[in-house]
């Protein structure tokens, strides 16, 4: 896995984990990477400074960056909206997405889980879907 710092056309910055550089390139070209703040699909890598360990860890915690805090808030709001407005189909996501795509069932918003292989097959069939970083709920 590789971590990239990304930015959208509105200069919102966020992080993304990818299997490798080719996976990032493929997702970016396919419009699969979406800014968690403004939903822009015009996303590119932002310049990153390498993290180099120097001696003992800092004694005080660094406060969260405002863009990261905004991104986490946006992802939590997105999760709440998806859960409120869409049907949870669990591990049958790929199967249900196909049924909707091919007109075998009524179109509706769905969410659930799928393997990387199933997601790749959906993409190859031209079935639109998005992977969303699913942050755990937090209390407080």
DRENMI-822923 format. One record per residue: residue in three letters; x, y, z of N, C-alpha, C in turn. Coordinates in steps of 0.001 Angstrom, whole numbers, plus 500000, padded with zeros to 6 digits. Example, Ala and Ser with C-alpha at 12.3 -4.5 7.8 and 13.67 -1.06 7.14 Angstrom:
2
ALA513190494310507800512300495500507800513200496700507800SER512850497750507080513670498940507140512900500030507870
This chain:
140
UNK500848498818500000500000500000500000500889501238500000UNK500384502270499340501114503529499277500150504668499607UNK500645505650500320499849506799500722500260507998499886UNK499286508654499255499547509883498517498752511009499147UNK499348512183499191498581513370499533498011513870498210UNK496709514134498211496015514522496993495407515905497162UNK495108516547496040494388517815496088493466517890494884UNK492344518571495084491379518718494000491571520079493331UNK490746520358492339490835521618491606490562522824492508UNK489826522595493621489536523678494570490617523785495646UNK491699523019495488492844522989496396492509522397497767UNK491462521568497843491211520815499069492224519678499095UNK492860519473500220493882518435500332493372517292501194UNK493711516070500762493306514885501497494261513755501146UNK494210512687501928495093511561501700494343510415501050UNK495050509606500302494455508423499692495447507272499722UNK494955506098500083495770504879500084495493504107498803UNK496552503605498165496420502869496923497317501639496964UNK496924500626496217497712499392496147499120499704495652UNK499220500561494629500509500978494079500256502191493185UNK501309502722492591501181503911491750500290503691490538UNK500353502492489947499501502190488784498029502202489184UNK497726501709490380496348501692490864495829503120491020UNK496667504010491558496289505428491660496005505988490269UNK496937505774489316496774506307487960495482505809487326UNK495197504530487489493987503930486915492726504559487514UNK492702504710488841491523505289489493491341506759489113UNK492449507501489020492360508920488654491842509077487230UNK492401508307486298491963508389484898490509507973484746UNK490059507035485573488680506568485512487707507437486294UNK488196508537486888487319509422487650486810508809488942UNK487536507848489475487091507137490674487518507833491969UNK488460508770491876488914509476493071488111510768493178UNK487483510961494333486582512092494532487011512866495775UNK487058514180495661487385515021496808486293514845497867UNK486661514531499105485654514339500149485000515641500600UNK485538516780500197484976518061500614483979518589499589UNK484388518600498295483538519234497280483066518275496182UNK483443517007496267483062515979495295483673516164493909UNK484701516990493792485381517175492512486110515897492136UNK486089515559490855486827514400490356488134514837489690UNK488409516141489697489673516658489161490679516650490310UNK491331515504490459492223515268491588493609514936491067UNK494626515437491757496001515118491394496828514979492664UNK498020514439492511498912514308493657499391515692494070UNK499446515904495368499991517149495906501446516888496296UNK502280517923496263503665517723496701503683517243498156UNK504539516273498420504649515728499767506092515828500233UNK506261516091501503507590516040502097507741514664502741UNK508841513987502493509004512676503117509086512799504630UNK508568511788505307508646511779506768509915511038507164UNK510783511749507828512047511165508251512079511204509770UNK512265510053510374512308509986511835513612510602512317UNK513508511490513282514685512143513859514590512036515374UNK515333511134515946515399511041517394514099510611518031UNK513884511094519243512702510731520035511462511410519486UNK510294510784519667509053511407519197508763512701519948UNK508013513561519293507638514844519903506849514591521177UNK507001515479522156506332515302523443504898515783523433UNK504563516666522523503186517156522463502560516724521155UNK501296516435521200500584516023519996500332517223519106UNK500506517018517817500246518066516837498737518168516619UNK498167519370516663496729519490516409496397519085514979UNK495214518567514793494786518127513460494727519306512497UNK495179519052511270495099520082510237493632520338509895UNK493295521573509628491913521919509287491406521148508069UNK492187521014506966491664520251505825491390518792506179UNK492245518174507007492004516791507404490756516692508261UNK490594517637509177489409517648510024488156517813509165UNK488225518688508178487087518894507279486801517629506475UNK487852516946506027487668515728505238487019514635506080UNK487481514471507303486897513463508184485432513793508460UNK485157515053508699483764515474508939482905515171507708UNK483431515495506522482681515246505285482440513750505080UNK483430512922505386483257511478505231482238510932506231UNK482229511465507440481230511033508432479823511447507976UNK479693512653507441478392513113506941477953512276505741UNK478907511935504873478589511102503719478098509733504170UNK478761509154505165478325507859505678476897507943506205UNK476596508984506979475248509143507538474217509274506417UNK474554510038505371473619510224504256473391508915503501UNK474470508191503225474345506913502517473491505951503337UNK473759505859504631472995504946505481471523505347505548UNK471244506645505504469859507115505589469107506943504267UNK469804507131503145469133507191501847469256505941500981UNK470124505022501338470389503865500481470103502554501217UNK469914501496500433469663500165500985470985499435501189UNK471150498867502374472342498063502657472127496658502099UNK473028496231501208472904494911500597474043493976501006UNK474884494440501916475955493605502457476891493065501403UNK477277491795501547478254491216500624477689490898499239UNK476413491148499015475822490906497686475829492177496834UNK476680493141497192476705494424496481476891494249494972UNK477904493480494563478195493330493125477001492727492393UNK476410491706492976475258491046492363474076492019492226UNK473802492776493273472675493718493243472954494875492282UNK474198495339492225474558496415491291474324495964489842UNK474647494719489553474403494176488203472906494143487904UNK472115493672488861470659493603488648470095494985488328UNK470549495987489056470076497356488806470549497828487434UNK471823497604487132472411498061485867471706497450484657UNK471385496183484752470765495488483618469237495535483647UNK468657496351484538467214496556484565466415495394485126UNK467058494505485875466359493357486447465638493710487752UNK465982494852488313465336495316489538465250496837489500UNK464389497381490314464148498832490354465435499586490734UNK465783500646489996466971501432490347466813502093491725UNK467879502025492505467890502645493824469333502718494295UNK469563503534495287470891503626495880471136502426496779UNK472307501833496633472673500694497472474083500895498000UNK474397500208499083475766500160499569475999498815500226UNK477258498413500265477612497136500853479084496870500646UNK479438495602500687480834495218500540481022494423499258UNK482247494511498732482614493725497563484116493468497607UNK484540492404497005485974492116496941486604492986495855UNK487931493081495878488630493828494830488355493218493457UNK488286491884493411488033491206492134486628491534491617UNK485627491522492515484264491854492101484184493311491640UNK484868494202492339484869495616491953485502495792490578UNK486579495077490326487244495159489015486312494651487916UNK485586493575488195484647493032487205483515494024486927UNK482992494667487971481947495684487772482474496814486892UNK483689497246487168484298498322486389484456497913484926UNK484900496692484690485066496199483324483740496100482582UNK482648495854483305481315495775482697480714497168482472UNK481393498205482950480888499565482781479814499936483800UNK479764499222484901478785499509485950479387500540486885UNK478723501689486996479250502771487815479004502512489288UNK480052502726490073479988502616491524481163503403492075UNK481182503610493349482294504319493973482667503631495268UNK483959503598495521484452503100496809484575504314497721UNK484005504194498890484041505291499849484824504836501064UNK485798505632501515486478505270502762485463505310503903UNK485161504180504459484083504036505450484660504224506828UNK484600505455507330485114505731508658484205505108509715UNK484804504581510768483959504037511838483178505155512509UNK482016504776513035481235505761513785482024506135515025UNK481841507335515482482471507718516734481432508324517643UNK481618508097518892480690508618519896481259509900520443UNK480518510977520256480956512238520836481420513138519802
